[in-house]
Amino acid sequence: MRPAQLWTGTAVGQHRDDQHVTIDESTARVGSSPPHGGVVPRCTTSIVGKAGLDAFRQSHRMRLSTTDSDQYVGHGTWLEIDGTAVHIFDSTPFTLTVPTGAVSSPATLALHVSMSSAAVMRQDGRRARRPPGVPTVIRLDRPFTLHADDPGRHVVVSRPLVHLDVADAMVGQMIGRPLPTTSVVRAAVSFLSALTDDLSASLHPSLESHLGRTLGELLSAVVWAGLERTAHDFREEPGNRERVRQFVHERLHDPDLDVAVIATGLGISRRYVHRLFEAEELTVSTYIRSARLDQAARLLREDRPDLPLSDIAMRVGFHGRDQFSRAFRLQYGTTPRDYRARYAGSR
């Protein structure tokens, strides 16, 4: 099963015309790489009736089920456009269960939209029920369950997480939750809805790289829209500035601590982290540096003459003693050694 290739395959499997079964690629796994050639890779699959569902279960490590197997009909198209996979699937009601054994690397992020049916997605212990046209984010490298109540079209756009401008930890808070219906999300759904008929039919090779890039950017934009909404919700909670401060002080030992680390760790946007400190006319980097030096000063005031200055520098996140000494002198007007001696003499 190719990345995000939930229902489709190439025509190399079994075909039973009398029962309308087309099930392909018995060795397929979610996350494996599709073949590449001179044209856009494209696959189609039809699954009809109980025989089709049985063949699907035999060929794949995932389960596709429905309340009335004999009446089930599903037709799908899968194509990869410049590193972005697109699935268009028309189906009667179904439940798709992808267990641990059916997923693999690389980490892949997908946007699923049920165009005309309510849908339920379960992943990472969360459950999101969505009306038609409201997308959700799925990690295709983790187990999940997807259910559709009514017949309809489903669109899945996926891309390896490494090729998206989104940190892994930031995505986690969005899994299993409906995306907010912001203007960006609504525009993305409208674009995908208008595009699906063209993709189902054909795609001119000259459009491949442009469209693939656009779809990848669209996926990133939708995720960031969701993160911005999360930041808004975070803003509404009391004590948020204190939570950020606590996060900083717990990680002062990390020399790479910066606004990106804070945003990722708390699941908020970098823009919002900056806003929290703007209210105090501080930059994030200034606050982190001051917090490092304040902690260093406390250590220097302790009766610990055996604690080397280089150890103190490392404890508060400086790369070395020289960098620490320069920064300390700028803030306190004296060297760490003289500062320690001053307090030692007053004891």
C-alpha positions as CSV (number, residue, x, y, z in Angstrom):
1,M,0.0,0.0,0.0
2,R,1.6,3.2,-1.1
3,P,1.8,6.3,1.1
4,A,-1.8,7.2,1.9
5,Q,-3.0,4.6,-0.6
6,L,-5.9,3.4,1.4
7,W,-8.0,1.7,-1.2
8,T,-6.2,1.6,-4.5
9,G,-3.7,-0.5,-6.3
10,T,-2.2,-1.3,-9.7
11,A,-3.8,-3.9,-12.0
12,V,-1.6,-6.8,-11.1
13,G,-3.9,-8.8,-8.8
14,Q,-6.9,-11.0,-9.2
15,H,-9.8,-10.0,-11.5
16,R,-13.2,-11.9,-11.4
17,D,-15.5,-10.3,-13.9
18,D,-18.5,-12.4,-12.8
19,Q,-18.4,-10.8,-9.4
20,H,-16.9,-7.4,-10.3
21,V,-13.7,-7.7,-8.2
22,T,-10.5,-5.9,-8.8
23,I,-8.1,-6.2,-5.9
24,D,-4.4,-5.5,-6.4
25,E,-1.0,-5.7,-4.9
26,S,-1.0,-8.4,-2.2
27,T,2.3,-7.1,-0.8
28,A,1.1,-3.5,-0.4
29,R,1.8,-1.5,2.8
30,V,1.0,2.0,3.8
31,G,4.2,4.0,3.6
32,S,6.1,2.2,0.9
33,S,7.3,4.1,-2.1
34,P,5.4,4.0,-5.4
35,P,7.2,3.4,-8.7
36,H,8.3,6.4,-10.7
37,G,8.2,6.8,-14.5
38,G,7.9,9.3,-17.2
39,V,4.3,10.0,-16.4
40,V,2.3,10.7,-13.2
41,P,1.9,7.4,-11.3
42,R,-1.7,6.5,-11.4
43,C,-3.7,3.5,-10.1
44,T,-7.4,2.6,-10.0
45,T,-9.3,0.0,-8.1
46,S,-12.9,-1.2,-7.9
47,I,-14.3,-3.3,-5.0
48,V,-17.8,-4.6,-5.4
49,G,-19.8,-6.9,-3.1
50,K,-18.7,-9.4,-0.5
51,A,-16.2,-11.0,-2.9
52,G,-14.5,-7.7,-3.4
53,L,-14.3,-7.1,0.4
54,D,-13.0,-10.6,1.0
55,A,-10.3,-10.1,-1.7
56,F,-9.3,-6.8,-0.2
57,R,-8.9,-8.3,3.3
58,Q,-6.8,-11.1,1.8
59,S,-4.6,-8.7,-0.1
60,H,-4.0,-6.1,2.5
61,R,-3.1,-5.9,6.2
62,M,-6.1,-3.6,6.8
63,R,-9.8,-4.3,7.2
64,L,-12.5,-2.7,5.0
65,S,-16.0,-3.6,6.3
66,T,-19.6,-2.5,6.0
67,T,-23.1,-3.4,7.4
68,D,-24.2,-5.0,4.1
69,S,-21.2,-6.6,2.3
70,D,-23.3,-7.8,-0.7
71,Q,-24.3,-4.2,-1.5
72,Y,-20.9,-2.6,-1.1
73,V,-19.4,-0.6,-4.0
74,G,-16.2,1.3,-4.0
75,H,-14.1,2.9,-6.8
76,G,-10.9,4.7,-6.2
77,T,-8.1,6.5,-8.1
78,W,-4.7,7.1,-6.6
79,L,-2.0,9.3,-8.1
80,E,1.3,10.8,-7.0
81,I,2.0,14.4,-8.1
82,D,5.5,15.6,-7.4
83,G,5.8,13.9,-4.0
84,T,2.2,14.5,-3.0
85,A,-0.2,11.6,-3.0
86,V,-3.9,12.2,-3.9
87,H,-6.7,9.7,-3.4
88,I,-10.2,10.1,-4.7
89,F,-12.6,7.4,-3.5
90,D,-16.3,7.0,-4.1
91,S,-17.9,4.5,-1.8
92,T,-21.0,3.3,-0.1
93,P,-20.9,3.4,3.8
94,F,-17.7,1.7,5.1
95,T,-15.3,1.3,8.1
96,L,-11.6,1.2,7.3
97,T,-9.3,-0.1,10.1
98,V,-5.6,0.3,9.6
99,P,-3.7,-1.7,12.4
100,T,-0.1,-1.4,13.5
101,G,1.0,-4.0,11.1
102,A,-0.2,-2.1,8.0
103,V,1.7,1.1,8.6
104,S,5.4,1.9,8.1
105,S,7.8,4.8,7.7
106,P,8.2,7.5,6.7
107,A,6.0,9.7,8.9
108,T,3.3,10.9,6.5
109,L,0.6,13.5,7.1
110,A,-2.7,13.3,5.4
111,L,-5.8,15.5,5.0
112,H,-9.0,13.6,4.7
113,V,-12.2,15.2,3.5
114,S,-15.5,13.4,3.2
115,M,-17.3,15.5,0.6
116,S,-20.9,14.4,1.0
117,S,-21.1,12.1,4.1
118,A,-20.5,12.5,7.8
119,A,-17.4,10.8,8.8
120,V,-15.7,9.6,12.0
121,M,-11.9,9.3,12.5
122,R,-10.2,7.6,15.4
123,Q,-6.5,7.9,16.1
124,D,-4.2,8.2,19.2
125,G,-7.1,7.6,21.5
126,R,-9.2,10.5,20.1
127,R,-12.4,10.5,18.1
128,A,-13.5,13.1,15.7
129,R,-17.0,13.1,14.1
130,R,-17.3,15.6,11.2
131,P,-20.1,16.8,8.9
132,P,-19.5,16.7,5.2
133,G,-16.8,19.1,4.0
134,V,-15.0,19.4,7.3
135,P,-11.5,17.9,7.1
136,T,-9.3,16.1,9.6
137,V,-5.6,15.3,9.8
138,I,-4.4,11.7,9.9
139,R,-0.9,10.3,10.6
140,L,-0.6,7.5,8.0
141,D,2.4,6.0,9.9
142,R,0.1,5.3,12.9
143,P,-3.0,3.0,13.3
144,F,-6.3,4.6,12.7
145,T,-10.0,3.9,11.9
146,L,-12.1,5.8,9.4
147,H,-15.9,5.4,9.1
148,A,-18.4,7.0,6.7
149,D,-22.1,7.0,7.4
150,D,-23.5,7.4,3.9
151,P,-22.4,7.0,0.3
152,G,-20.1,9.7,-1.0
153,R,-16.8,10.9,-2.3
154,H,-13.6,11.0,-0.1
155,V,-10.5,12.9,-0.9
156,V,-7.1,12.2,0.8
157,V,-4.1,14.4,0.2
158,S,-0.8,13.2,1.8
159,R,2.8,14.1,1.9
160,P,5.8,12.9,4.0
161,L,6.1,15.1,7.1
162,V,9.7,15.9,6.4
163,H,8.6,17.8,3.3
164,L,6.1,19.9,5.1
165,D,6.9,23.1,7.1
166,V,5.3,21.6,10.2
167,A,7.1,20.1,13.3
168,D,6.1,16.6,14.3
169,A,5.2,17.5,17.8
170,M,2.9,20.3,16.6
171,V,0.8,17.9,14.6
172,G,0.0,15.7,17.5
173,Q,-2.5,18.0,19.1
174,M,-4.5,18.1,15.8
175,I,-4.9,14.3,15.4
176,G,-8.4,13.1,16.0
177,R,-10.0,16.5,16.0
178,P,-12.0,18.3,13.3
179,L,-10.1,21.2,11.8
180,P,-11.7,24.6,12.4
181,T,-13.7,26.0,9.5
182,T,-11.4,29.0,8.9
183,S,-11.3,30.8,5.6
184,V,-8.1,28.8,4.7
185,V,-9.7,25.5,5.4
186,R,-12.9,26.4,3.5
187,A,-10.8,27.5,0.5
188,A,-8.8,24.2,0.6
189,V,-11.9,22.1,0.6
190,S,-13.4,24.1,-2.3
191,F,-10.2,23.7,-4.2
192,L,-10.0,19.9,-3.7
193,S,-13.7,19.5,-4.6
194,A,-13.2,21.4,-7.9
195,L,-10.0,19.5,-8.6
196,T,-11.2,15.9,-8.1
197,D,-13.1,15.5,-11.3
198,D,-10.0,16.6,-13.3
199,L,-7.7,14.3,-11.4
200,S,-10.0,11.4,-11.8
201,A,-9.9,11.8,-15.6
202,S,-6.4,12.9,-16.6
203,L,-3.6,15.2,-15.8
204,H,-1.4,16.9,-18.3
205,P,2.3,16.2,-17.5
206,S,3.2,19.8,-17.7
207,L,1.0,20.5,-14.7
208,E,2.6,17.8,-12.5
209,S,5.2,19.8,-10.7
210,H,3.1,23.0,-10.3
211,L,0.1,21.1,-9.0
212,G,2.1,18.9,-6.7
213,R,3.8,21.9,-5.2
214,T,0.5,23.6,-4.8
215,L,-1.1,20.6,-3.1
216,G,1.8,20.3,-0.7
217,E,1.6,24.0,0.2
218,L,-2.1,23.7,0.6
219,L,-1.7,20.8,3.1
220,S,0.9,22.9,5.1
221,A,-1.5,25.9,5.0
222,V,-4.4,23.9,6.4
223,V,-2.3,22.5,9.2
224,W,-1.0,26.0,10.1
225,A,-4.6,27.3,10.1
226,G,-5.4,24.6,12.6
227,L,-2.4,25.5,14.7
228,E,-3.4,29.1,14.7
229,R,-6.8,28.2,16.0
230,T,-5.2,26.1,18.7
231,A,-3.1,29.2,19.6
232,H,-6.3,31.2,19.9
233,D,-7.8,28.6,22.2
234,F,-4.6,28.6,24.2
235,R,-4.9,32.4,24.5
236,E,-8.3,32.1,26.1
237,E,-6.9,30.0,29.0
238,P,-5.6,31.8,32.1
239,G,-2.0,31.7,33.1
240,N,-0.6,31.1,29.6
241,R,2.3,33.4,30.0
242,E,3.2,31.6,33.2
243,R,3.1,28.3,31.4
244,V,5.5,29.5,28.8
245,R,7.8,30.9,31.5
246,Q,7.8,27.6,33.4
247,F,8.6,25.8,30.1
248,V,11.6,28.1,29.6
249,H,12.9,27.6,33.1
250,E,12.6,23.9,33.0
251,R,14.8,23.8,29.9
252,L,17.4,26.4,30.6
253,H,20.1,23.7,30.3
254,D,19.3,23.3,26.6
255,P,21.6,25.5,24.6
256,D,19.2,25.2,21.6
257,L,16.2,26.6,23.5
258,D,14.4,29.2,21.3
259,V,11.0,30.2,20.2
260,A,10.6,27.2,17.9
261,V,11.4,24.8,20.8
262,I,8.9,26.6,23.0
263,A,6.2,26.6,20.3
264,T,6.7,22.9,19.5
265,G,6.8,21.9,23.2
266,L,3.6,23.7,24.1
267,G,1.8,23.0,20.8
268,I,1.3,26.7,19.9
269,S,2.5,28.9,17.0
270,R,5.8,30.8,17.2
271,R,3.8,33.9,16.4
272,Y,1.8,33.5,19.6
273,V,4.9,32.9,21.7
274,H,6.3,36.3,20.4
275,R,3.0,38.0,21.3
276,L,3.1,36.8,24.9
277,F,6.4,38.6,25.4
278,E,5.5,41.7,23.3
279,A,3.1,42.7,26.1
280,E,6.1,43.1,28.4
281,E,8.2,44.8,25.6
282,L,10.5,41.8,25.6
283,T,11.8,39.6,22.8
284,V,11.8,35.8,23.4
285,S,15.6,35.6,23.0
286,T,16.1,38.4,25.6
287,Y,13.9,36.7,28.1
288,I,15.7,33.4,27.6
289,R,19.1,35.0,28.0
290,S,18.0,36.9,31.1
291,A,16.6,33.7,32.6
292,R,19.8,31.9,32.0
293,L,21.9,34.6,33.6
294,D,19.5,34.9,36.6
295,Q,19.8,31.2,37.2
296,A,23.6,31.4,36.9
297,A,23.7,34.3,39.4
298,R,21.8,32.2,41.9
299,L,24.2,29.4,41.5
300,L,27.2,31.8,42.0
301,R,25.6,33.1,45.2
302,E,25.4,29.6,46.7
303,D,28.2,28.4,49.0
304,R,29.6,26.1,46.3
305,P,33.2,27.2,45.6
306,D,33.9,23.7,44.2
307,L,31.4,24.2,41.3
308,P,33.5,25.3,38.3
309,L,32.3,28.2,36.2
310,S,32.3,25.9,33.1
311,D,29.8,23.7,34.9
312,I,27.5,26.6,35.7
313,A,27.7,27.8,32.1
314,M,26.5,24.3,30.9
315,R,23.8,24.1,33.5
316,V,22.2,27.3,32.2
317,G,22.6,26.5,28.5
318,F,25.7,28.4,27.4
319,H,28.0,26.7,25.0
320,G,31.1,27.4,27.0
321,R,32.7,29.4,29.8
322,D,33.8,32.3,27.5
323,Q,30.4,32.9,26.1
324,F,28.9,32.7,29.5
325,S,31.4,35.2,31.0
326,R,30.8,37.8,28.2
327,A,27.0,37.6,28.6
328,F,27.2,37.7,32.4
329,R,29.4,40.8,32.4
330,L,27.0,42.6,30.0
331,Q,24.1,42.0,32.3
332,Y,25.7,42.4,35.8
333,G,28.6,44.6,35.0
334,T,31.2,42.2,36.5
335,T,32.7,38.8,35.8
336,P,31.2,35.6,37.2
337,R,34.3,35.1,39.3
338,D,34.2,38.6,40.9
339,Y,30.4,38.2,41.5
340,R,31.0,34.9,43.3
341,A,33.8,36.4,45.4
342,R,31.7,39.4,46.4
343,Y,29.0,37.1,47.8
344,A,31.5,34.8,49.4
345,G,33.0,37.7,51.3
346,S,29.7,38.8,52.7
347,R,28.9,35.4,54.3
